[in-house]
Each structure stands twice: as structure tokens, then as C-alpha cells.
Amino acid sequence: MKTYIMRLIRLMFGLLLYAIGIVITINADIGYAPWDVFHVGFSSTFGMSIGMASIITGLAIGVIAVVLGEKIGIGTILNMVMIGVFVDWIMLAGFIPMAISFFSGIMMMIIGILIISLATYFYISAAFGSGPRDSLMVAVTRKTKLPVGFCRGSIEIIAVIVGWQLGGKVGVGTILFALLIGLFVQTTFKALHFDATKISHETMDQTFLAITRKSNN
């Protein structure tokens, strides 16, 4: 049981870090990350917080992934909900300032991407399931038989286009995020000697079964 508690703490810390990274990249104000273009556009169109827009989007994507045959874990559910909750809390607290110049915006975007890369390590290494957007990527790849990179890129391009039409900000930061996120995640994993391919994610059924067995022993 202690192991599961420590993994849950690792997961929640990763999601909190992820939310901090998102707010930093948004406050960089030079164009949002691809999915955040959609979240911000969705929130402004329907009059809700960015965090709530992220939660609704994540839930919808998660349902689509399940319909397409993907199994989800506790981490998937918490990813759907808690990142949005954390984003709203952080924005309400207001301790992350807005960029005051284009240069400071570039610096904030890079720092945000670094934090998101580190957050990705924590939440993936908890092994409680992939986030809903990653699950959708896997489901589309499996169904279409197209390369994973093409599927991920296509999904994010659609998110950017729809989000831009809804009023989300597209700019240099959007391009910077798209170009750097893969490199930064790879570098972070290498620095921490972490191989994501060796992680076997638990489904919700597996997690509950394992916890039940441990509790009964």
C-alpha cells in the first residue's frame, strides 16, 4: 500500500508541475501551446475558465479513446481533472506574472516547456495510465495504421486550427512549443536515466485489484 501512495504522490506532483508549466507558457503571451490554443479559445467562446475548458476537453477525448478501444487508468482520470483544477488555482493565485516583453516571453516559454518535460517524467513514471490526449493518439494510430508522429501531429494541428477559430492565440510560442517539446522531454528522460518504453501502465481494474489484494494481506 505504501508503494501505491508514493506513486500517487508522484503522479499528483507531476500533474501540479504540468499545470505550472502550462500557466507559464500561457502567460508568456507569444502564442499558446497547441492544445492550449484550443482550451483558451474554447473557454473564451463558452464563458468558462481555462481549467474547466481543459477538463471538459480531456473528458471528451477520454470517452473517444475508450470508444476506440483504449483502456484507461487512474492516472488518465486524474490527468483529465486535476491539471485543469490546478491551472485555475494557479491563475487565481496570480503568482506567475505575464511577460513584459517579447524576449521575456521567449524565456518564459522555454522555462514552461522545461517544467512540462519534467512533469511528464513524474506522471508517466507513476505508471497509472497515460493522459487522455496520449491515449487518443495511440487509439488513432492503432485504428488508422498510420505513423504515430503523423497521428499526433494531425490531432494537434486540428486542435490549433479549431482553437484559433475560437479565439485562441497562435504565434511564435506555438511553433516554439511544437519544435522543442519532443527534444526537451527526450533530454529530460535521458538526464534522469528514464526509459518510458519500459513502463507498464496499470488500468483502473488492475490498480483496484492490486490494492484490494494488498489490503487483504
SULSULSUL-V964023 format. One record per run of one state. SS is the DSSP state (helix for helix, strand for strand, loop for the rest). FROM is the first residue (numbers start at 0). LEN is the number of residues. If there is no record, write none. Layout:
ss=[SS/SS]
from=[FROM/FROM]
len=[LEN/LEN]
This chain:
ss=[loop/helix/loop/helix/loop/helix/loop/helix/loop/helix/loop/helix/loop/helix/loop/helix/loop/helix/loop/helix/loop]
from=[0/1/27/33/46/49/67/73/93/101/125/131/144/147/165/171/191/195/198/203/216]
len=[1/26/6/13/3/18/6/20/8/24/6/13/3/18/6/20/4/3/5/13/1]
